[in-house]
Amino acid sequence: MKHNFIFLLFLFQSVVIISQNDPIKIISWNIKDFGKSKSTIELEKIADIVKDADIVALQEVVSGYGGAQAVAKLSDILNRKGAKWDYIVSDPTKSSKYMSERYAFIWKTSKIKIKNRGRLISELQDEIEREPHMTSFYINSKKFSIINFHAIPHVKNPRPEIEALINYIIAQDNSHTIIAGDFNMNEKDMVFNNLTLSGYQPSLYNQKTTLKQKCENGVYLNYNIDNIYFSKDISKTKSSVIDFVLVCDEIENARKLSDHLPVYLEFKLN
């Protein structure tokens, strides 16, 4: 009996050690106009796309009550697919007329914990149209923070916003920090130089993440502007764009979900 107990204890400790070393999987997705316009069928499709992640960061959640409701419905659908999920929806950003939106996080509670509901970074609301939302997560005793960000469109020049965010991050204790979102700039732009000099890396290089209105000569991908940046004390094990379109005939249906593809990072905390 004693030997059996010792064996079971060793087995339990081994499982805990393995789970602590498992990579964490985050999906970041700008889901266009995520609110009451999304049907249950569309929410089911979105859930099937993101269900293998541990954390999902959403941008462009509509600022009205319908946005929070859509996140709650998505979390409920995910709860029926084999794992328990929880969610946070930010307050609406302090933006100019027609620009305000919310951010959201959804995560698997078996692996990820939180101690508060995060906050919009109010220090940046005068410099960034849709000020980012930051939340700290815990895996066992290890803390990491995710900043959820949606820059203004490229035609409005998002560089000053990105620069303000980078300056803010560098000035903070930014260990174990991830910046996820739609930057409306690609990772090669010089605006990211100070971020990379401080040790951050982009998850993706030269990978297009937005969808054209229609397929053109078999091509439906457009710009590489969505990414996930991570600090030097985080190790990437895998990253990708999740292409749920696959064939030109599906571009119209795909755009009902979003005009962006989700981006994915699998990582470990050093």
N, C-alpha and C positions, 0 to 999 in steps of 0.2 A: 504493500500500500504506500509506504513512504517513498519507494523508488518511483512509483507511478506519479505521485504528487510532484516530485522533483522533476520528472520528465515533462509533466504538463506545465510546470512553472517555466522551465527552460524553453518550451515550445511557445508559450505566451510572450516571453521576453523577446524571442527571435522574431515573432510576428510584429511586435511593437517597433523593434529596430528596423525591420524591413519597411514598415509603413512610414517611419520617419525619413527614410532615404528615398522614398518614392518621389518622382518629379511632380511638381505642381503644374496644372494645365490651365492657362487663361486664354479666353477668347475675347477679343475686343471687336465691337461691331457698331457701326453707324447704321441704325435701322431707320430708314427715312420715315418721318411723321409717325413715330411709334405711339399709337393711341387708339381711340375707339374705332378708327377706320380699319384696323386690322381685324379680320374675321377669325373665328375659331379655327377654321381650316388653315389659315395662314399662320396662326400662332402654333398650331400643331407642327407645321413644317419647320418653323423656326426652332421649336423645342427639339425636334429630331436632329437639327444641324448642330445645336450647342450642347446636347445632353452628355457628351463624353468629357466636357470640361469640368474643372473644379470651381472655377470662377468665370463669370461672364460680365464684362463691362460694356454697358450700352450707352451710346450717344444718340441725340436727337429724339429723346422721349418728349412728347409734347408737354407744354407747361400746364395745361388745364388738368382737371381731375381725370380725364380719360387716359392720360399718360400713365398716372399711377395705377389706374385700374388695369391697363394692359400689362404692366409689369407683374401685378398680382396674379392675373390670369395665366401668364406665361409660367410663373413660379408654380402655380397649382397644377398646370399640365405636366411640368417637369417632375413634380412630386408623384405623379402616376406612372412614371417611366423607370422606376426601380431604385431611386435614391431620394433622400430628403433634402430639400432646398430651402433657403431663406433669401430675403431680398432687402435692399435699401433703395429708396427713391429720394433723390435730393430735392430740396426746395427749388422753385424756378430761379433761374439765374437773373441777376439784376441787369437786364439788357434793355436796349432800346426797343421801340415798338416793333412787333412781329419777329423779333430775334430771340426772345426768351425761350428756353427749353429746360428740361431736367436731364440729369444723369441717373443711371441706375447700376447697381451691382446685384448679381444673383450668384449664390455659392452653395456648394454641398456642405451641409453641416457636419457630416461624419468626419470630414478632413480639415475644414477651415472654421475658425472661430473669430468672433469680433468682440470688442469690449465697449464700443460706442457706435453710433450711426454715421460717423464721418461728418464732414462739413464742406460747404463751398468755401473756397479760399477768398475770403472777402477782401484781403489785402490787394488782390489783383483786379477787383471789379471795375476800377477806373481805367485799367490798362488793357483788359481783355473783355471783349463783348460778352462772351459766355464764360464767366469765370469758372475755372476747373473745380472739380469735386475730389476731395482726398479722403481716403478711408484706410485705416490700419487693420490688417488681418493677422491671424496667428495660426501657425501650424505647430502643434505641441507648444513649446515655450518660445519659439522663434517668431519674431515680429517682422512683417514687411508691409510697406505702404504702396498703395496704387493711386496715382493721380489720373483721373478721367477727364479728357480734354477734347473739345471740339472748336477748332479755330474758325475764324471767318473765312468766306470763300476766297479763292486765289485771286479773283479779279479785284478784291478789296484790299489786297496785300496783307497777308497774315504774319509777315516777318516780325513787325514790332510786337505782336502778341506772343509769338513764340519766343522771341528774345526776352520779353518780360518774364515769361514762365521759367525759362532757363536760368535767368539771373536769380529769381526767387528760390529755385531748387538748390542752386549752388551755394546760396547764402544760408541754407538750412542744414540741419543734421540729416543728410540724405542717404544714409546707409540703407541697404535693402529696399530700394525704391524703384518702382516701375511707373512709366508714363505711357498710358494707353490711349489711343484715340485717332481722330481724323485731324491731321495737321494741315491739310490742304497745301502741303509742300512735301517734296520727296527728301529722302535722307541724305542726298548728295548736296543739298543747298548749304551755302556757307553759314546760314543762320544757326545750324546745328554744331558748328565748330567748337564753341565753348563747352557744349554738352559732352562731345566726344573727348575733348581735352581733359575733362574732369572724370573720365573713365566710363561714361555711358556708351552703350552700343545699341544700334537698331537691331531688331529681330530679323527684319527683312531687307534685302537689297534688290533693287531693280525688279520688283514684283508688283504688277498692276493690280489695283484693288477696287476700281470703280467700273461700272457698266455703261456701255454706250446705250443710246436710245434704241438702236437697231443694230443687227449684225451687218458688218461691212466686209465683204469678201471673206466671210467665215470668221471674222474677228469681232468679239463683243466686249473685250476689256479695253479700258481707257487710260486712267492715270494711276500712278503709284503714290498715294498720299496718306494711306492708313498704315500705322505702324505701332510697335510696342518697343519702347526704349527701356533698358534696364541698367542698373548701377553695377560697378565693377565687382561687388561682393555677391553677385548673382551669376550662376553659370547656366548658359543655355544648353539644353540637350536636344531641342528640336524646335523648328518654327516653320510656318507655312501660311499660305492663303488658302482658305477653304472655298473652293470653287464648286458651288452647288448648281451652276448653270449647265456646264459641260457641253451642251450642243446649242446651236443657234436657234433651233425651233423653240427652245425654252426661255428665250430672253424676255419675252413679254410677261410670262408667268413669274419669272425670277424677279423682275422689277416691281411686282406687287409686294414682295417681301422687302426689298431694299434696292437702291441703286449702288450699293457698296457690297463687297464681299467681306465676310468676317476674316480677321487675321488671328493667328494662333501662336502662342509661345508656351513651350514646355521647359521648365527651369527647376534648379535646385538652389537653396540658400547656402552660401559658403559659411 
